Amino acid sequence: MADNVKPRVKVPKSASAGEVITIKTLISHTMESGQRKNKAGEIIPRSIINRFTCDFNGQNVIDVTLEPAISTNPYFEFQSQVPEAGEFTFTWYDDDGSVYTETKAISVG
């Protein structure tokens, strides 16, 4: 994982079965659109997080395709129903082929 790319995720530690929870994610990434030039006048290559997914116990919760207009450090906040105890898996896909993953467990009580 590149030093400048850091995923952060906030998920409640527990929920009631069937409860809808709010999930917050942010990934630190410079997100270069490929439309700017450096001091030498050369185009800076595009480098963005181009896709974000979240799965719960292997079932997809959200799948987002990102375009060059996305801001630096993309932030997502969304809701998900928690049917049972399990694990959320968050995945960010970078243009350079890097994949960044974070997991968070949630218990049901």
Secondary structure, DSSP 8 states (H G I E B T S, - for coil): --TT-EEEEE--SEE-TTEEEEEEEEEE---B-S--B-TTS-B---B-EEEEEEEETTEEEEEEE--TT--SS-EEEEEEEE-SSEEEEEEEEETTS-EEEEEEEEEE-
